[in-house]
Amino acid sequence: MPAATASTLTALTANLLDVLAEARSTDAALRQVDLCRRLIAGDSVFSIQQNVTTARDPVDEIRLRRFYSSEAQRYPVNGAKRKTLTPWTECLFLQGRVFVGEGEEALARHFDDFEQMRPHGLQSVINVPLLQGNLCYATFNVFGTRPQWLPQEVLGIRLLALAAARWVPTAPGLAYRFNGVSLTAPMEA
């Protein structure tokens, strides 16, 4: 599939915003976002991980539950995982910044479940934090089979995340905290 161009991206985004205005359910809206993701990112896997961490959970730990999955057979909705304090969690959950990882080495370094991804040919990722103020209540994730992203693809995925954000609720009791965190260290992919 050819890479998305600026004019293609503009047309896709405008059309998606019109379609989402008419969506009557979360599932319908996210299916439309997913269709656009396929046009922008080609062969890729898309998920939204809802942050379900509460004050009762351990400090320096994030609990995530899959809210949406383009590959529900391999990565089922409601699948859960825990993330500890790493440069990746600092980037998304403390700094509220997008993470772009390119190449198998970057994925292996930042995702403890990379060995489960490897057989599916996943080599790159774009993680976009969905924010409510400074609180990251979910992550919008696209894992690609290509080793690198083009700038317009990263922009397109970021725009899709913004469009999808209104359809992803904040989990009840969401709260997380980290001890001894340096917020000045930049994230490395």
HUURJO-V817316 format. One record per residue. N is the residue number from 1. PHI is phi in whole degrees, -180 to 180 (999 if undefined). PSI is psi in radians with two decimals (NA if undefined). NEAR is the number of other ideal C-beta (glycine too) atoms within 8 Angstrom. Layout:
n->N phi->PHI psi->PSI near->NEAR
n->N phi->PHI psi->PSI near->NEAR
//
This chain:
n->1 phi->999 psi->2.32 near->5
n->2 phi->-68 psi->2.66 near->3
n->3 phi->-66 psi->2.59 near->7
n->4 phi->-67 psi->2.34 near->12
n->5 phi->-95 psi->2.97 near->7
n->6 phi->-61 psi->-0.73 near->6
n->7 phi->-70 psi->-0.66 near->6
n->8 phi->-63 psi->-0.76 near->9
n->9 phi->-63 psi->-0.72 near->14
n->10 phi->-63 psi->-0.80 near->8
n->11 phi->-64 psi->-0.76 near->8
n->12 phi->-61 psi->-0.80 near->13
n->13 phi->-64 psi->-0.80 near->12
n->14 phi->-61 psi->-0.78 near->8
n->15 phi->-64 psi->-0.76 near->8
n->16 phi->-61 psi->-0.77 near->13
n->17 phi->-62 psi->-0.67 near->9
n->18 phi->-66 psi->-0.77 near->8
n->19 phi->-65 psi->-0.75 near->9
n->20 phi->-65 psi->-0.54 near->12
n->21 phi->-63 psi->-0.45 near->6
n->22 phi->-96 psi->-0.16 near->6
n->23 phi->-62 psi->2.43 near->10
n->24 phi->-108 psi->-0.07 near->4
n->25 phi->-151 psi->2.81 near->6
n->26 phi->-61 psi->-0.78 near->7
n->27 phi->-60 psi->-0.78 near->6
n->28 phi->-63 psi->-0.75 near->9
n->29 phi->-64 psi->-0.83 near->12
n->30 phi->-70 psi->-0.49 near->12
n->31 phi->-65 psi->-0.65 near->8
n->32 phi->-68 psi->-0.74 near->12
n->33 phi->-60 psi->-0.73 near->15
n->34 phi->-63 psi->-0.71 near->11
n->35 phi->-60 psi->-0.77 near->8
n->36 phi->-66 psi->-0.67 near->13
n->37 phi->-57 psi->-0.72 near->14
n->38 phi->-64 psi->-0.66 near->9
n->39 phi->-70 psi->-0.61 near->9
n->40 phi->-81 psi->-0.82 near->13
n->41 phi->-105 psi->-0.05 near->13
n->42 phi->63 psi->-2.40 near->9
n->43 phi->-69 psi->1.80 near->8
n->44 phi->-158 psi->2.96 near->12
n->45 phi->-121 psi->2.37 near->12
n->46 phi->-122 psi->2.37 near->14
n->47 phi->-148 psi->2.80 near->12
n->48 phi->-122 psi->2.18 near->15
n->49 phi->-105 psi->2.09 near->12
n->50 phi->-86 psi->2.31 near->13
n->51 phi->-78 psi->2.01 near->15
n->52 phi->-115 psi->0.39 near->10
n->53 phi->-69 psi->2.41 near->11
n->54 phi->-124 psi->3.00 near->9
n->55 phi->-61 psi->-0.37 near->5
n->56 phi->-77 psi->-0.28 near->3
n->57 phi->-78 psi->2.75 near->8
n->58 phi->-60 psi->2.59 near->4
n->59 phi->-63 psi->2.60 near->6
n->60 phi->68 psi->0.49 near->8
n->61 phi->-141 psi->2.44 near->12
n->62 phi->-117 psi->2.34 near->11
n->63 phi->-105 psi->2.25 near->12
n->64 phi->-121 psi->2.50 near->13
n->65 phi->-130 psi->2.29 near->11
n->66 phi->-67 psi->2.13 near->15
n->67 phi->-97 psi->-0.58 near->10
n->68 phi->-146 psi->2.54 near->11
n->69 phi->-147 psi->2.28 near->12
n->70 phi->-77 psi->-0.28 near->10
n->71 phi->-126 psi->1.13 near->8
n->72 phi->-62 psi->-0.42 near->8
n->73 phi->-69 psi->-0.74 near->4
n->74 phi->-86 psi->-0.67 near->7
n->75 phi->-127 psi->1.43 near->9
n->76 phi->-68 psi->2.55 near->9
n->77 phi->-60 psi->2.51 near->8
n->78 phi->76 psi->0.01 near->6
n->79 phi->-62 psi->2.50 near->9
n->80 phi->-124 psi->2.70 near->9
n->81 phi->-153 psi->2.79 near->8
n->82 phi->-114 psi->2.46 near->8
n->83 phi->-124 psi->2.33 near->9
n->84 phi->-94 psi->3.11 near->8
n->85 phi->-70 psi->2.00 near->8
n->86 phi->-139 psi->3.01 near->8
n->87 phi->-57 psi->-0.59 near->9
n->88 phi->-66 psi->-0.86 near->12
n->89 phi->-66 psi->-0.62 near->13
n->90 phi->-63 psi->-0.76 near->15
n->91 phi->-60 psi->-0.91 near->11
n->92 phi->-80 psi->-0.84 near->14
n->93 phi->-90 psi->-0.43 near->13
n->94 phi->-104 psi->-0.69 near->10
n->95 phi->-96 psi->-0.26 near->9
n->96 phi->64 psi->0.61 near->9
n->97 phi->-110 psi->2.70 near->8
n->98 phi->-71 psi->2.46 near->9
n->99 phi->-111 psi->2.21 near->13
n->100 phi->-119 psi->2.04 near->11
n->101 phi->-114 psi->2.30 near->11
n->102 phi->-129 psi->2.25 near->10
n->103 phi->96 psi->2.64 near->10
n->104 phi->-60 psi->-0.62 near->9
n->105 phi->-62 psi->-0.74 near->6
n->106 phi->-65 psi->-0.74 near->12
n->107 phi->-65 psi->-0.76 near->16
n->108 phi->-63 psi->-0.61 near->8
n->109 phi->-72 psi->-0.58 near->5
n->110 phi->-106 psi->-0.22 near->12
n->111 phi->-127 psi->1.97 near->9
n->112 phi->-68 psi->-0.23 near->3
n->113 phi->-103 psi->0.39 near->7
n->114 phi->-61 psi->-0.61 near->10
n->115 phi->-60 psi->-0.48 near->5
n->116 phi->-76 psi->-0.46 near->6
n->117 phi->-81 psi->-0.61 near->11
n->118 phi->-51 psi->-0.81 near->9
n->119 phi->-62 psi->-0.31 near->5
n->120 phi->-94 psi->0.08 near->8
n->121 phi->76 psi->0.30 near->7
n->122 phi->-76 psi->2.25 near->12
n->123 phi->-130 psi->-0.12 near->11
n->124 phi->-152 psi->2.80 near->17
n->125 phi->-148 psi->2.59 near->15
n->126 phi->-127 psi->2.07 near->16
n->127 phi->-113 psi->2.14 near->13
n->128 phi->-114 psi->2.14 near->11
n->129 phi->-74 psi->2.35 near->13
n->130 phi->-95 psi->2.11 near->14
n->131 phi->-114 psi->2.53 near->9
n->132 phi->-124 psi->1.77 near->6
n->133 phi->65 psi->-2.21 near->4
n->134 phi->-97 psi->0.07 near->4
n->135 phi->-95 psi->2.15 near->8
n->136 phi->-85 psi->1.87 near->11
n->137 phi->-95 psi->-0.16 near->12
n->138 phi->-168 psi->2.86 near->14
n->139 phi->-124 psi->2.43 near->13
n->140 phi->-103 psi->2.06 near->14
n->141 phi->-126 psi->2.26 near->12
n->142 phi->-128 psi->2.08 near->12
n->143 phi->-105 psi->2.17 near->11
n->144 phi->-107 psi->2.80 near->14
n->145 phi->-89 psi->-0.14 near->10
n->146 phi->-86 psi->2.66 near->9
n->147 phi->-77 psi->-0.33 near->7
n->148 phi->-142 psi->2.69 near->7
n->149 phi->-102 psi->2.59 near->11
n->150 phi->-86 psi->2.62 near->8
n->151 phi->-54 psi->-0.70 near->6
n->152 phi->-70 psi->-0.45 near->11
n->153 phi->-71 psi->-0.75 near->13
n->154 phi->-61 psi->-0.80 near->12
n->155 phi->-61 psi->-0.78 near->9
n->156 phi->-60 psi->-0.74 near->15
n->157 phi->-67 psi->-0.69 near->15
n->158 phi->-63 psi->-0.70 near->11
n->159 phi->-67 psi->-0.69 near->10
n->160 phi->-61 psi->-0.72 near->14
n->161 phi->-61 psi->-0.76 near->11
n->162 phi->-62 psi->-0.72 near->7
n->163 phi->-67 psi->-0.61 near->12
n->164 phi->-79 psi->-0.39 near->14
n->165 phi->-54 psi->-0.66 near->10
n->166 phi->-67 psi->-0.28 near->5
n->167 phi->-96 psi->-0.01 near->10
n->168 phi->-111 psi->1.96 near->13
n->169 phi->-77 psi->2.70 near->4
n->170 phi->-78 psi->2.32 near->8
n->171 phi->-66 psi->2.50 near->11
n->172 phi->-60 psi->2.39 near->4
n->173 phi->72 psi->0.32 near->6
n->174 phi->-59 psi->2.19 near->12
n->175 phi->-161 psi->2.38 near->7
n->176 phi->-148 psi->2.72 near->10
n->177 phi->-151 psi->2.60 near->6
n->178 phi->-128 psi->2.44 near->12
n->179 phi->-100 psi->2.53 near->6
n->180 phi->58 psi->0.72 near->4
n->181 phi->-98 psi->2.32 near->8
n->182 phi->-90 psi->1.97 near->5
n->183 phi->-85 psi->0.00 near->7
n->184 phi->-95 psi->-0.30 near->4
n->185 phi->-72 psi->2.19 near->7
n->186 phi->-73 psi->2.64 near->4
n->187 phi->-79 psi->2.36 near->11
n->188 phi->-112 psi->2.33 near->4
n->189 phi->-87 psi->NA near->8
//
